[in-house]
Amino acid sequence: MKKLCSLFLVVLLAFGMQSVVFATETENQSKPYTQSQEFCDAINNYIISLGIGADYGFTFDRDGKYVNLFTVDYINSENSEVKVYDENADYVLFNIKGKNQSSKTILLGDYSFTTEYYFHHTNKTGYCLYKDGKIYSISDAVDKGMIDVTTLVEKLPNSTKVDTSGLSYSKEFCDAVNKYIDDSGLTSYYFPSGEVGFNVSDIHYGNTVTIYNETAEYIVFGIDGVMDAESKELIGNYEFNHNNMYSAYNPCGYCVYKDGKVYSIKSAVDSKIIDVETLAKAIPNTTKIEEPTKPQPTKPVVKTPKISATKVTLKSAQTRTLKVTNGTVKTWSTSSKKIATVSKGKVVALTKGRVRITATLTNGKKLYCYVTVTTSPKLSRTTLNLKKGKTATVKLTGKVANINNKYYNTKVAKIVSKANATSIKVKALKKGTTTLKIRVNGVNVLRLKVKVK
């Protein structure tokens, strides 16, 4: 009898425990995602993975673990940086507010979405989607088929229908712009964090690419540089002022896209893809240069001031001295100190390009000489293999004698040459691969890839 009672108690106890487990599971399943610890942990891990935890007050304890993370109660509070727009059994659609309180617009399909608060340039904060214990940006969620754009338009504020039929909204245009930047050797400047390049959202809603004129055949646009600088370029009778270019020899600045390829405006005009007058109408900061008119002779004949040359072609580091007859020069000036300099009539070529040298006389008259520089400073080789502790010499051409080089060394290798050297001596320090940089003539940055064995 005792055995029977004991068996009955065991069965009853097991049934009671199963009921408790079932009740707990039912309670968890009916609990909203936003009130779950899993949702809270996913947000914390997402912010930490972007490297911006400190901006939200996350700190480290003595063991190197994050503390002061978001809690479930904080996420559901009125002051939370997390705002939920839609929640169902499959996902949560929400927004993580950024700390700089600025808006950001991204393009998905035929709609643009603007977040009121936005932090990170990779589009990873702002509107997000939580699903299966993981958080995705809405662009990633759409790409993975987790949610469609129509639902986002219905649930999220600040969405706008966009006409995406133009060339500038095509993947081909984005790919061509990214390739042009990469071919120019400036990928690391435009995408320092390893991003893959511009997308359509970056081009239309970012601050780097500006479209000036778009037709069914071509696009005239500008790529802003990563440094505050400018350069004037003379094409035909028009002077184009490239604002915020990286350097004077950089092909970025004003560009033309046609048939899947990007051209500098000079190449586009030379290739007859577009005429200079059309460019001048589309691009701001353009000045038409009128050729000096020849004065009519009078009786008695007055000697006319003349400059010794009106057109000069030089290579980098070459010089040419200009002289003025029948007049006194007050000042000499150049349209771009990045391409060529002038002092007391002596022109020094720095890097490839075309400039206008102006001699202003004491009577106010101006005389011009157009200087074309056909080459840029160049290393005799761009790659170098060395054993640790060994040295090698690379020749440098096109260097101006009185302008010192500036060297940027690394821990793998360094340049041991003098600042005024016309050949570069490299010493291998330790095994590895690195890229040394040499600024020549104060303008050009040359790169030498060194592999130390």
C-alpha positions in Angstrom: 0.0 0.0 0.0 2.9 2.4 0.9 4.5 1.6 -2.5 1.3 2.5 -4.3 1.0 5.8 -2.5 4.6 6.7 -3.2 4.1 5.9 -6.9 1.0 8.1 -6.9 2.8 11.0 -5.4 5.7 10.7 -7.9 3.2 10.8 -10.8 1.4 13.7 -9.3 4.6 15.7 -8.7 5.8 15.1 -12.3 2.5 16.2 -13.7 2.6 19.4 -11.6 6.2 20.2 -12.8 5.2 19.7 -16.4 2.2 22.0 -15.9 4.6 24.7 -14.4 7.0 24.3 -17.4 4.1 24.5 -19.9 2.7 27.6 -18.2 6.1 29.3 -18.2 6.7 28.5 -21.9 3.2 29.8 -22.7 3.9 33.0 -20.8 7.2 33.5 -22.6 5.7 32.9 -26.0 2.9 35.5 -25.4 5.4 38.0 -24.0 6.1 40.9 -26.5 9.7 40.9 -28.0 10.2 44.5 -26.7 9.8 43.3 -23.1 12.1 40.3 -23.5 15.7 40.1 -22.4 16.7 38.6 -25.7 15.6 41.8 -27.6 17.4 43.9 -25.1 20.6 41.8 -25.5 20.4 42.0 -29.3 20.3 45.8 -29.2 23.2 46.0 -26.8 25.3 43.6 -28.9 24.3 45.5 -32.1 25.5 48.8 -30.8 28.7 47.3 -29.4 29.4 45.6 -32.8 29.4 49.0 -34.5 32.0 50.3 -32.1 29.7 53.1 -30.8 28.9 51.8 -27.3 30.6 54.7 -25.6 28.3 57.1 -27.3 25.4 55.5 -25.5 27.1 55.4 -22.1 28.4 51.8 -22.2 31.5 51.4 -20.1 34.0 48.7 -19.1 34.4 47.1 -15.7 37.7 45.9 -14.3 37.4 42.6 -16.2 37.0 44.4 -19.5 33.3 43.6 -19.8 30.7 46.1 -20.9 28.5 47.5 -18.1 25.8 50.3 -18.0 24.0 48.6 -20.9 20.4 49.1 -21.9 17.9 47.3 -19.8 14.4 46.0 -20.6 12.8 48.7 -18.5 14.9 51.5 -20.1 14.1 50.3 -23.7 10.4 50.5 -22.8 10.6 53.9 -21.1 9.7 57.3 -22.5 13.3 58.5 -22.5 14.6 55.5 -24.4 16.8 55.8 -27.5 14.7 53.0 -29.0 11.4 53.8 -30.6 9.2 50.9 -31.8 7.0 51.4 -35.0 5.6 47.8 -35.5 5.8 44.6 -33.5 4.2 41.2 -34.4 5.0 37.5 -33.9 7.8 37.6 -36.6 9.7 40.8 -36.0 10.1 44.2 -34.4 10.5 47.3 -36.6 12.2 50.1 -34.6 14.6 53.0 -34.6 17.9 53.5 -32.7 18.3 57.2 -32.2 21.8 58.6 -32.9 23.7 61.0 -30.7 24.3 63.8 -33.1 20.6 64.4 -33.7 20.8 64.8 -37.4 18.7 63.3 -40.2 19.8 60.8 -42.7 18.0 59.6 -45.9 18.5 56.2 -47.6 16.9 54.8 -50.7 15.1 51.4 -50.9 13.4 50.5 -54.1 11.4 53.5 -55.2 11.1 55.1 -51.8 13.4 57.2 -49.6 13.3 56.9 -45.8 14.5 59.7 -43.5 15.4 59.0 -39.9 14.9 61.9 -37.4 18.1 60.8 -35.5 21.0 59.2 -37.2 24.5 58.3 -36.0 26.7 56.0 -38.1 27.8 56.6 -41.7 27.3 53.0 -42.7 23.5 53.1 -42.4 23.6 50.6 -39.6 21.8 52.7 -37.0 18.5 54.5 -37.5 15.7 52.2 -38.7 16.3 48.6 -37.8 14.5 45.2 -37.8 14.7 42.5 -35.1 14.1 38.9 -36.1 15.1 35.5 -34.8 17.3 37.0 -32.0 19.3 39.3 -34.4 19.1 42.9 -35.5 19.4 44.1 -39.1 19.5 47.6 -40.7 16.3 48.0 -42.9 18.5 48.0 -46.0 20.0 44.6 -45.0 16.5 43.3 -44.0 15.1 44.2 -47.4 18.0 42.7 -49.2 17.6 39.4 -47.3 13.8 39.3 -48.0 12.8 39.7 -44.3 10.5 42.6 -45.0 9.3 44.3 -48.2 9.5 48.0 -49.0 5.6 48.3 -49.1 5.4 47.3 -45.5 8.2 49.8 -44.5 6.3 52.6 -46.3 3.1 51.7 -44.3 4.8 51.4 -40.9 7.6 54.0 -40.9 7.3 57.8 -41.0 9.0 60.1 -43.4 9.0 58.0 -46.5 8.8 59.6 -50.0 8.1 58.1 -53.5 11.1 58.7 -55.7 11.4 58.7 -59.5 14.4 56.3 -60.0 14.2 56.1 -63.8 17.3 58.4 -64.4 20.8 57.2 -65.1 22.0 58.4 -61.7 19.9 55.8 -59.9 21.4 52.9 -61.8 23.9 50.4 -60.4 26.0 50.9 -63.4 26.5 54.6 -62.5 27.4 53.7 -58.9 29.9 51.0 -60.0 31.5 53.5 -62.5 32.0 56.2 -59.8 33.5 53.7 -57.4 35.9 52.3 -60.1 36.9 55.9 -61.1 37.8 56.7 -57.4 39.7 53.3 -57.1 41.6 53.9 -60.4 42.6 57.3 -59.1 44.2 55.7 -56.0 41.9 57.4 -53.6 39.8 54.6 -52.3 41.4 54.7 -48.8 40.6 58.4 -48.5 36.9 58.1 -49.5 36.2 54.9 -47.7 38.6 54.8 -44.7 36.6 52.2 -42.8 36.7 49.6 -45.5 33.3 50.3 -47.0 32.7 48.8 -50.4 31.9 52.1 -52.1 29.1 54.5 -52.8 25.5 53.2 -53.3 22.6 55.1 -54.8 21.6 56.5 -51.4 25.1 57.9 -50.9 25.1 59.5 -54.3 21.7 61.2 -53.9 21.6 61.9 -50.2 25.3 62.0 -49.2 27.6 65.0 -49.2 30.3 63.8 -51.6 28.7 63.4 -55.1 26.8 66.4 -56.6 24.8 66.0 -59.9 24.7 69.2 -62.0 23.1 68.0 -65.2 21.5 64.6 -66.1 20.1 63.6 -69.5 19.2 60.3 -71.1 22.8 60.0 -72.4 25.2 61.4 -69.8 25.6 62.9 -66.3 27.7 65.9 -65.4 28.6 65.7 -61.7 31.2 66.5 -59.1 33.1 64.4 -56.6 34.1 66.5 -53.6 37.6 65.9 -52.3 38.6 64.8 -48.8 40.7 68.0 -48.2 39.8 71.6 -48.3 41.6 72.7 -51.5 40.8 73.9 -55.0 42.3 73.9 -58.4 41.6 75.9 -61.5 41.6 74.0 -64.8 41.6 75.7 -68.2 39.6 74.0 -71.0 39.2 75.9 -74.2 38.2 79.5 -73.2 36.7 78.4 -69.9 38.3 78.2 -66.5 36.7 75.6 -64.2 37.2 76.0 -60.4 37.3 72.5 -58.8 36.3 73.1 -55.2 37.6 70.7 -52.5 39.8 68.5 -54.7 42.3 66.3 -53.0 45.2 67.8 -55.0 45.9 69.6 -58.2 46.7 66.4 -60.1 43.7 64.5 -58.8 41.2 63.6 -61.6 38.4 63.8 -59.1 36.4 67.0 -59.1 34.0 67.7 -62.0 33.3 64.5 -64.1 31.1 63.2 -66.9 29.5 59.8 -67.0 28.5 58.1 -70.3 28.1 54.5 -71.5 29.2 52.9 -68.2 32.3 55.0 -67.8 33.4 58.1 -65.8 35.7 60.7 -67.4 37.3 63.9 -66.1 35.8 66.9 -67.8 39.1 67.4 -69.8 39.0 63.9 -71.1 35.3 64.2 -71.9 35.9 67.3 -74.0 39.0 65.8 -75.7 37.0 62.7 -76.5 34.1 64.8 -77.9 31.7 63.2 -75.4 30.5 66.7 -74.4 31.4 70.2 -75.6 33.0 72.8 -73.3 30.1 75.2 -73.7 27.6 72.6 -72.3 29.9 72.0 -69.4 30.2 75.7 -68.6 26.4 76.1 -68.5 26.0 73.1 -66.1 29.0 73.6 -63.7 29.1 76.4 -61.2 32.2 78.5 -60.6 33.1 78.7 -64.3 34.7 81.7 -65.9 35.0 82.5 -69.5 38.5 83.7 -70.4 38.7 86.3 -73.1 41.9 86.2 -75.2 43.8 89.5 -75.0 42.9 91.8 -77.9 45.7 93.2 -80.0 45.8 97.0 -79.9 45.3 98.8 -83.2 48.5 100.6 -84.3 48.3 104.3 -84.3 50.5 107.0 -85.8 53.0 107.6 -84.4 53.4 103.9 -83.6 53.5 103.2 -79.9 55.5 100.2 -78.9 53.2 97.5 -77.4 54.2 95.5 -74.3 54.9 91.9 -75.2 55.7 88.8 -73.2 58.5 86.5 -74.5 56.2 83.5 -74.9 52.4 83.0 -74.9 52.6 79.2 -74.8 55.1 77.0 -73.0 55.4 73.3 -72.5 57.5 71.9 -69.6 58.1 68.7 -67.8 57.9 68.4 -64.0 60.9 70.2 -62.3 61.8 72.1 -65.5 61.9 75.9 -65.5 61.4 78.7 -68.0 62.0 82.4 -67.5 59.5 84.8 -69.1 60.4 88.4 -69.9 58.3 91.4 -70.8 59.5 94.1 -73.3 58.1 97.6 -73.7 56.6 97.5 -70.2 57.3 97.2 -66.5 56.0 94.3 -64.6 54.3 95.0 -61.3 53.4 91.4 -60.3 53.6 87.9 -61.6 50.9 85.3 -60.7 49.8 81.8 -61.6 46.2 80.4 -61.9 47.3 77.3 -59.9 50.3 77.1 -57.5 49.7 73.4 -57.4 50.7 72.9 -61.1 53.4 75.6 -61.6 54.8 78.6 -59.6 56.2 81.9 -60.9 58.5 84.4 -59.3 60.1 87.3 -61.1 59.2 85.7 -64.4 60.7 82.3 -63.6 58.2 79.5 -64.0 58.8 76.2 -62.1 56.7 73.2 -63.3 55.5 71.0 -60.4 53.0 68.5 -61.7 50.9 67.6 -64.8 48.3 70.2 -65.8 47.8 73.5 -67.5 48.0 77.0 -65.9 47.8 80.6 -67.0 50.8 82.8 -66.0 49.8 86.5 -65.7 52.2 89.4 -65.9 50.4 92.6 -64.5 52.1 95.8 -65.7 52.4 99.0 -63.8 49.8 100.6 -66.1 47.3 97.8 -65.3 47.7 95.9 -68.5 47.9 92.1 -68.2 49.9 89.7 -70.4 49.4 86.0 -70.4 51.4 82.8 -71.0 49.7 79.4 -71.0 52.0 76.8 -69.5 51.3 73.1 -70.1 53.1 70.6 -67.7 53.2 67.2 -69.4 54.6 65.0 -66.6 54.3 64.5 -62.8 57.0 63.4 -60.4 57.5 59.6 -60.6 59.4 56.8 -58.9 61.4 54.4 -61.1 59.4 51.5 -59.5 56.3 51.2 -57.3 57.1 47.9 -55.6 60.1 46.7 -53.7 61.1 43.4 -52.1 63.8 43.5 -49.4 65.2 41.3 -46.7 65.1 42.5 -43.1 67.9 45.0 -42.4 68.8 45.5 -46.1 68.5 48.7 -48.1 67.6 49.6 -51.7 67.5 52.8 -53.8 64.7 53.9 -56.0 65.1 56.8 -58.5 62.9 59.9 -58.3 62.3 62.0 -61.4 60.5 65.3 -61.7 61.5 66.8 -58.3 62.1 70.5 -58.0 65.5 71.2 -56.4 64.5 73.7 -53.7 61.4 71.9 -52.5 62.1 69.2 -49.9 60.4 65.8 -50.0 58.3 64.7 -47.1 58.4 61.1 -46.0 55.8 59.0 -44.3 57.4 55.9 -42.7 56.0 52.8 -41.1 57.2 50.2 -38.6 58.0 47.7 -41.5 60.2 50.0 -43.6 61.5 53.6 -43.6 63.1 56.1 -46.0 66.6 57.1 -44.9 67.2 59.7 -47.7 67.7 63.4 -47.2 64.7 65.7 -47.7 66.2 67.1 -50.9 67.2 63.7 -52.4 66.4 62.8 -56.0 66.7 59.1 -55.2 65.0 57.3 -52.3 66.9 55.0 -50.1 64.6 52.5 -48.3 65.6 50.4 -45.3 63.7 47.2 -44.3 63.0 47.1 -40.6 60.9 44.0 -40.0 59.0 41.3 -41.9 55.7 42.4 -43.4 54.2 44.4 -46.2 53.7 48.2 -46.1 53.2 51.2 -48.3 55.6 54.2 -47.9 54.4 57.6 -49.0 56.6 60.5 -50.4 55.2 63.9 -50.9 57.1 65.5 -53.8 57.1 69.2 -54.8 54.6 69.8 -52.0 51.8 68.4 -54.2 52.2 64.8 -55.4 51.9 61.9 -53.0 53.8 58.9 -54.5 53.4 55.4 -53.1 56.0 52.6 -52.8 54.8 49.2 -51.8 57.5 47.4 -49.8 57.6 43.7 -48.9 60.1 42.7 -46.2 61.0 39.0 -46.0 
